[in-house]
């Protein structure tokens, strides 16, 4: 059983930055760890994903160049650095994880491009990000 604990959300003005953290515990395998977000009245959408085995990442086009994923294997934690935030980034952000047998570029890209949140079995509680104009 994988447990995920998120932190780091908040309210910022457009152009500002936030860093979200997702700490994982209770597992002994490599993971796909992804961030999804959901704004009121909208579907949940993929933001970014990382394979913790080798650090391979994939980003949604809407955040590419502004958001960066990183991992601290010693702390079993993944970070989402969000820069140049826009009002349209406002949403509840969720960390999600799935057990991985190896790196799969296809899996990573399709999960984010097609919002395949149902592929992830473990979820954090969510953290709110609000960006004002």
Residue frames as a rotation matrix with the C-alpha (Angstrom) as fourth column:
UNK 1
0.580 0.815 0.000 0.00
0.815 -0.580 0.000 0.00
0.000 0.000 -1.000 0.00
UNK 2
-0.519 -0.739 0.430 1.43
0.750 -0.635 -0.185 3.35
0.410 0.226 0.884 -1.07
UNK 3
0.458 0.606 -0.650 0.66
0.808 -0.589 0.021 6.45
-0.371 -0.535 -0.759 0.96
UNK 4
-0.308 -0.483 0.820 1.08
0.772 -0.631 -0.082 9.91
0.557 0.608 0.567 -0.53
UNK 5
0.340 0.350 -0.873 1.21
0.794 -0.604 0.067 13.17
-0.504 -0.716 -0.483 1.41
UNK 6
0.081 -0.222 0.972 1.15
0.796 -0.572 -0.197 16.46
0.599 0.790 0.131 -0.45
UNK 7
0.308 0.044 -0.950 2.12
0.693 -0.695 0.193 19.92
-0.652 -0.718 -0.244 0.67
UNK 8
-0.636 -0.766 -0.089 3.02
0.569 -0.544 0.616 23.31
-0.521 0.341 0.783 -0.70
UNK 9
-0.092 0.645 0.758 -0.13
0.892 -0.284 0.351 24.76
0.442 0.709 -0.550 -2.19
UNK 10
-0.360 0.017 -0.933 -1.23
0.638 -0.725 -0.259 28.32
-0.681 -0.688 0.251 -1.62
UNK 11
0.747 0.635 0.196 -2.25
0.614 -0.548 -0.568 31.62
-0.253 0.545 -0.800 -3.16
UNK 12
-0.380 -0.888 -0.258 0.04
0.579 -0.446 0.683 33.70
-0.722 0.110 0.684 -5.34
UNK 13
0.386 0.422 -0.821 -0.21
-0.373 -0.742 -0.557 36.45
-0.844 0.521 -0.129 -7.90
UNK 14
0.965 -0.010 0.263 0.27
0.244 0.413 -0.877 35.80
-0.100 0.911 0.401 -11.59
UNK 15
0.534 -0.842 0.070 3.92
-0.362 -0.303 -0.881 35.42
0.764 0.446 -0.467 -12.42
UNK 16
0.217 -0.412 0.885 4.72
-0.973 -0.018 0.230 33.98
-0.079 -0.911 -0.405 -9.02
UNK 17
-0.330 -0.453 -0.829 6.04
-0.467 0.841 -0.274 30.58
0.820 0.297 -0.489 -8.02
UNK 18
0.468 0.375 0.800 5.06
-0.870 0.355 0.343 27.69
-0.155 -0.856 0.493 -5.81
UNK 19
-0.576 -0.602 -0.553 6.62
-0.641 0.753 -0.152 24.32
0.508 0.267 -0.819 -5.07
UNK 20
0.590 0.781 0.206 4.46
-0.783 0.491 0.381 21.31
0.197 -0.386 0.901 -4.39
UNK 21
-0.627 -0.767 0.135 5.80
-0.774 0.593 -0.222 18.25
0.090 -0.243 -0.966 -2.61
UNK 22
0.613 0.748 -0.256 4.57
-0.691 0.664 0.286 14.67
0.384 0.001 0.923 -2.64
UNK 23
-0.458 -0.759 0.463 6.10
-0.889 0.406 -0.213 12.29
-0.027 -0.509 -0.860 -0.11
UNK 24
0.383 0.558 -0.736 5.56
-0.618 0.747 0.245 8.59
0.687 0.361 0.631 -0.74
UNK 25
-0.513 -0.516 0.686 5.79
-0.848 0.431 -0.310 5.74
-0.136 -0.741 -0.658 1.74
UNK 26
0.132 0.612 0.780 4.80
-0.564 0.693 -0.449 2.10
-0.815 -0.381 0.437 2.11
UNK 27
0.966 0.179 -0.188 6.31
-0.253 0.484 -0.838 0.69
-0.059 0.857 0.512 -1.06
UNK 28
0.237 -0.923 0.303 9.43
-0.056 0.298 0.953 -1.11
-0.970 -0.243 0.019 -2.20
UNK 29
0.056 -0.147 0.988 9.24
0.926 0.378 0.004 -0.60
-0.374 0.914 0.158 -5.96
UNK 30
-0.941 -0.327 -0.080 9.76
0.253 -0.843 0.474 2.13
-0.222 0.426 0.877 -8.47
UNK 31
-0.039 0.978 -0.206 6.79
0.616 -0.139 -0.775 4.34
-0.787 -0.157 -0.597 -9.14
UNK 32
-0.452 0.137 0.881 5.21
0.615 -0.668 0.419 6.49
0.646 0.732 0.217 -11.77
UNK 33
-0.279 0.367 -0.888 4.40
0.782 -0.450 -0.431 9.61
-0.557 -0.814 -0.162 -9.79
UNK 34
-0.475 0.235 0.848 2.14
0.703 -0.478 0.527 12.13
0.529 0.846 0.062 -11.47
UNK 35
-0.755 0.362 -0.547 0.44
0.135 -0.729 -0.671 15.39
-0.642 -0.580 0.502 -10.76
UNK 36
-0.407 0.735 0.542 -3.09
0.798 -0.002 0.603 15.95
0.444 0.678 -0.586 -11.93
UNK 37
-0.949 0.151 -0.278 -5.19
0.039 -0.816 -0.576 19.04
-0.314 -0.557 0.768 -11.38
UNK 38
-0.356 0.902 0.246 -8.87
0.879 0.234 0.416 19.81
0.318 0.364 -0.876 -11.36
UNK 39
-0.987 0.128 0.102 -10.53
-0.146 -0.971 -0.192 23.19
0.074 -0.204 0.976 -11.52
UNK 40
-0.460 0.882 0.106 -14.18
-0.042 0.097 -0.994 23.68
-0.887 -0.462 -0.007 -10.52
UNK 41
0.502 0.823 -0.266 -16.50
-0.373 -0.071 -0.925 22.46
-0.780 0.564 0.271 -13.26
UNK 42
0.298 -0.481 -0.825 -13.67
-0.931 0.045 -0.363 20.97
0.211 0.876 -0.434 -15.30
UNK 43
0.923 -0.023 -0.383 -12.31
0.020 1.000 -0.010 17.51
0.383 0.002 0.924 -15.84
UNK 44
0.632 -0.768 0.106 -9.19
-0.092 0.061 0.994 16.31
-0.769 -0.638 -0.032 -14.08
UNK 45
0.926 -0.336 -0.173 -6.19
-0.206 -0.063 -0.977 16.90
0.317 0.940 -0.128 -16.30
UNK 46
0.594 -0.785 -0.172 -2.66
0.801 0.559 0.216 15.59
-0.074 -0.266 0.961 -16.36
UNK 47
0.922 -0.346 -0.174 0.09
-0.317 -0.932 0.174 18.05
-0.222 -0.105 -0.969 -15.51
UNK 48
0.099 -0.951 -0.294 3.34
-0.882 0.053 -0.468 16.08
0.461 0.306 -0.833 -15.31
UNK 49
0.982 0.162 0.101 4.70
-0.190 0.884 0.428 12.66
-0.020 -0.439 0.898 -14.47
UNK 50
0.047 -0.999 -0.016 8.05
-0.974 -0.042 -0.221 11.19
0.220 0.026 -0.975 -13.44
UNK 51
0.765 0.007 -0.645 9.38
0.045 0.997 0.065 7.66
0.643 -0.079 0.762 -13.36
UNK 52
0.805 -0.411 0.428 11.32
-0.578 -0.382 0.721 7.47
-0.133 -0.828 -0.545 -10.12
UNK 53
0.767 -0.535 0.354 13.65
0.473 0.844 0.252 4.77
-0.434 -0.025 0.901 -11.44
UNK 54
-0.166 -0.879 0.447 15.57
0.978 -0.087 0.191 7.04
-0.129 0.469 0.874 -13.78
UNK 55
-0.407 0.005 -0.914 13.95
0.319 -0.936 -0.147 10.46
-0.856 -0.351 0.379 -13.50
UNK 56
-0.848 0.170 0.502 12.28
0.488 -0.119 0.865 10.41
0.207 0.978 0.018 -16.91
UNK 57
-0.505 0.667 -0.548 9.59
0.181 -0.539 -0.823 13.10
-0.844 -0.515 0.152 -17.05
UNK 58
-0.606 0.401 0.687 6.76
0.713 -0.109 0.693 14.23
0.353 0.909 -0.220 -19.26
UNK 59
-0.734 0.312 -0.603 4.85
0.173 -0.773 -0.610 17.51
-0.657 -0.553 0.513 -19.11
UNK 60
0.326 0.878 0.350 1.56
0.816 -0.074 -0.573 18.73
-0.478 0.472 -0.741 -20.46
UNK 61
-0.195 -0.384 0.902 1.98
0.853 -0.520 -0.037 21.35
0.484 0.763 0.429 -23.17
UNK 62
0.637 0.585 0.501 0.19
0.292 -0.785 0.546 23.89
0.713 -0.201 -0.671 -20.99
UNK 63
0.961 -0.278 0.008 2.93
-0.094 -0.295 0.951 23.78
-0.261 -0.914 -0.309 -18.34
UNK 64
0.510 -0.813 0.282 6.01
0.860 0.484 -0.161 22.88
-0.006 0.325 0.946 -20.38
UNK 65
-0.168 -0.695 0.699 8.81
0.554 -0.653 -0.516 25.34
0.816 0.301 0.494 -19.75
UNK 66
0.046 0.241 0.969 7.16
-0.578 -0.785 0.223 26.67
0.814 -0.571 0.103 -16.57
UNK 67
0.755 0.269 0.597 6.83
-0.647 0.452 0.614 23.60
-0.105 -0.851 0.515 -14.35
UNK 68
-0.117 -0.847 -0.518 9.66
-0.675 0.451 -0.585 21.26
0.729 0.281 -0.624 -13.40
UNK 69
0.931 0.363 -0.043 9.54
-0.242 0.701 0.671 17.88
0.274 -0.614 0.741 -11.69
UNK 70
-0.193 -0.980 -0.052 12.38
-0.656 0.169 -0.736 16.65
0.730 -0.108 -0.675 -9.52
UNK 71
0.779 0.439 -0.448 12.89
-0.015 0.727 0.687 13.85
0.627 -0.528 0.573 -7.03
UNK 72
-0.132 -0.755 0.643 14.77
-0.944 -0.103 -0.314 13.28
0.303 -0.648 -0.699 -3.81
UNK 73
0.154 0.211 -0.965 15.16
-0.206 0.962 0.178 9.51
0.966 0.172 0.192 -3.59
UNK 74
-0.805 -0.512 -0.300 16.54
0.191 0.255 -0.948 9.69
0.561 -0.821 -0.107 -0.07
UNK 75
-0.827 0.553 0.103 13.31
-0.391 -0.432 -0.813 11.30
-0.405 -0.712 0.574 1.08
UNK 76
-0.665 0.593 0.454 11.04
0.718 0.675 0.170 9.40
-0.206 0.439 -0.874 -1.34
UNK 77
0.139 0.672 -0.727 9.68
0.345 -0.721 -0.601 12.76
-0.928 -0.167 -0.332 -2.35
UNK 78
-0.308 -0.120 0.944 8.81
0.946 -0.147 0.290 14.31
0.104 0.982 0.158 -5.68
UNK 79
-0.317 0.121 -0.941 8.66
0.326 -0.918 -0.228 18.07
-0.891 -0.379 0.252 -6.15
UNK 80
0.157 0.383 0.911 6.72
0.979 -0.184 -0.092 20.11
0.132 0.905 -0.403 -8.69
UNK 81
-0.541 -0.399 -0.740 8.30
0.462 -0.877 0.135 23.54
-0.703 -0.269 0.658 -9.09
UNK 82
0.262 0.737 0.624 5.77
0.964 -0.175 -0.197 25.88
-0.036 0.653 -0.756 -10.66
UNK 83
-0.601 -0.524 -0.604 7.07
0.443 -0.847 0.294 29.16
-0.666 -0.091 0.741 -12.07
UNK 84
-0.958 0.216 -0.188 5.42
-0.285 -0.674 0.681 31.92
0.020 0.706 0.707 -14.08
UNK 85
-0.664 0.744 0.079 2.06
0.623 0.608 -0.491 30.90
-0.414 -0.277 -0.867 -12.72
UNK 86
-0.862 0.477 0.169 -1.07
-0.178 -0.597 0.782 32.00
0.474 0.645 0.600 -14.55
UNK 87
-0.401 0.796 0.453 -4.66
-0.870 -0.176 -0.460 32.36
-0.286 -0.579 0.764 -13.33
UNK 88
0.431 0.599 -0.675 -5.58
-0.800 0.599 0.020 29.35
0.416 0.531 0.738 -15.47
UNK 89
-0.495 -0.637 -0.592 -3.27
-0.171 0.739 -0.652 27.23
0.852 -0.221 -0.475 -13.29
UNK 90
-0.517 0.369 0.773 -5.73
-0.856 -0.199 -0.477 27.67
-0.022 -0.908 0.419 -10.45
UNK 91
0.264 0.557 -0.787 -6.96
-0.456 0.791 0.407 24.23
0.850 0.252 0.463 -9.40
UNK 92
0.653 -0.141 0.744 -6.76
-0.612 0.480 0.628 21.50
-0.446 -0.866 0.227 -6.82
UNK 93
0.065 -0.739 -0.671 -3.54
-0.842 0.320 -0.434 19.62
0.535 0.593 -0.601 -7.47
UNK 94
0.824 0.261 0.503 -3.36
-0.487 0.780 0.393 15.91
-0.290 -0.569 0.770 -6.75
UNK 95
-0.371 -0.918 -0.140 -0.34
-0.925 0.353 0.138 13.67
-0.077 0.181 -0.980 -6.50
UNK 96
0.782 0.616 0.099 -0.90
-0.593 0.783 -0.191 10.16
-0.195 0.090 0.977 -7.81
UNK 97
-0.341 -0.937 0.077 1.24
-0.883 0.348 0.314 7.04
-0.321 0.039 -0.946 -8.00
UNK 98
0.863 0.479 -0.164 1.29
-0.506 0.817 -0.277 3.68
0.001 0.322 0.947 -9.68
UNK 99
0.334 -0.754 0.565 3.73
-0.103 0.567 0.818 0.81
-0.937 -0.331 0.112 -9.33
UNK 100
0.672 -0.193 -0.714 6.16
-0.739 -0.226 -0.634 0.60
-0.039 0.955 -0.295 -12.24
UNK 101
0.785 -0.428 0.448 8.16
0.337 0.902 0.271 -2.31
-0.520 -0.062 0.852 -13.59
UNK 102
-0.300 -0.908 0.291 10.31
0.850 -0.116 0.514 -0.03
-0.433 0.402 0.807 -15.72
UNK 103
-0.471 0.067 -0.880 10.48
-0.171 -0.985 0.017 3.21
-0.865 0.158 0.475 -17.62
UNK 104
-0.258 0.464 0.848 7.95
0.918 0.391 0.065 3.58
-0.302 0.795 -0.526 -20.41
UNK 105
-0.950 -0.125 -0.287 7.94
0.038 -0.956 0.290 6.78
-0.310 0.264 0.913 -22.43
UNK 106
-0.646 0.763 0.010 4.67
0.114 0.084 0.990 5.70
0.754 0.641 -0.141 -23.98
UNK 107
-0.006 0.641 -0.768 3.05
0.933 0.279 0.226 5.23
0.359 -0.715 -0.600 -20.59
UNK 108
-0.484 -0.255 -0.837 4.30
0.669 -0.724 -0.166 8.56
-0.564 -0.640 0.522 -19.29
UNK 109
-0.990 0.031 -0.141 3.25
-0.109 -0.796 0.595 10.59
-0.094 0.604 0.791 -22.31
UNK 110
-0.513 0.852 -0.100 -0.14
0.223 0.245 0.943 8.97
0.829 0.462 -0.316 -22.80
UNK 111
-0.197 0.429 -0.881 -1.06
0.977 0.158 -0.141 9.31
0.079 -0.889 -0.451 -19.13
UNK 112
-0.529 -0.066 -0.846 -0.60
0.363 -0.919 -0.156 13.06
-0.767 -0.390 0.509 -19.29
UNK 113
-0.977 0.115 -0.182 -1.76
-0.215 -0.489 0.845 13.75
0.008 0.865 0.502 -22.84
UNK 114
-0.414 0.864 -0.288 -5.00
-0.033 0.301 0.953 11.83
0.910 0.404 -0.096 -22.38
UNK 115
-0.274 0.317 0.908 -5.55
-0.885 -0.452 -0.109 12.55
0.376 -0.834 0.404 -18.67
UNK 116
0.125 0.290 -0.949 -5.42
-0.116 0.954 0.277 8.87
0.985 0.075 0.153 -17.77
UNK 117
-0.319 -0.215 0.923 -5.87
-0.878 -0.300 -0.373 9.45
0.357 -0.930 -0.093 -14.08
UNK 118
0.698 0.658 0.283 -7.69
-0.716 0.654 0.243 6.13
-0.025 -0.373 0.928 -13.77
UNK 119
0.481 -0.622 -0.618 -4.36
0.008 0.708 -0.706 4.37
0.877 0.335 0.346 -14.35
UNK 120
-0.544 -0.741 0.393 -3.19
-0.329 -0.243 -0.913 5.52
0.772 -0.626 -0.112 -10.92
UNK 121
0.080 0.574 -0.815 -4.13
0.468 0.700 0.539 3.51
0.880 -0.425 -0.213 -7.87
UNK 122
-0.029 -0.192 -0.981 -2.79
0.992 -0.124 -0.005 5.75
-0.120 -0.974 0.194 -5.13
UNK 123
0.165 0.230 0.959 -3.73
0.463 -0.877 0.131 9.36
0.871 0.422 -0.251 -4.50
UNK 124
-0.870 -0.395 -0.296 -2.88
0.467 -0.464 -0.753 12.16
0.161 -0.793 0.588 -2.14
UNK 125
-0.194 0.835 -0.515 -5.44
0.818 -0.152 -0.555 14.36
-0.542 -0.529 -0.653 -0.46
UNK 126
0.314 0.260 0.913 -4.95
0.821 -0.558 -0.123 17.28
0.478 0.788 -0.388 -2.84
UNK 127
-0.287 -0.401 -0.870 -3.56
0.719 -0.690 0.080 20.76
-0.633 -0.603 0.486 -2.33
UNK 128
0.703 0.692 0.166 -5.14
0.648 -0.527 -0.549 23.98
-0.293 0.493 -0.819 -3.57
UNK 129
-0.608 -0.794 -0.012 -3.26
0.694 -0.539 0.478 26.35
-0.386 0.282 0.878 -5.86
UNK 130
0.599 0.801 -0.018 -4.85
0.726 -0.553 -0.409 29.76
-0.337 0.232 -0.912 -6.47
UNK 131
-0.599 -0.785 0.158 -3.32
0.762 -0.497 0.416 32.27
-0.247 0.370 0.896 -8.86
UNK 132
0.439 0.759 -0.480 -4.78
0.574 -0.648 -0.500 35.76
-0.691 -0.056 -0.721 -8.96
UNK 133
0.224 -0.300 0.927 -4.41
0.917 -0.258 -0.305 38.19
0.330 0.919 0.217 -11.84
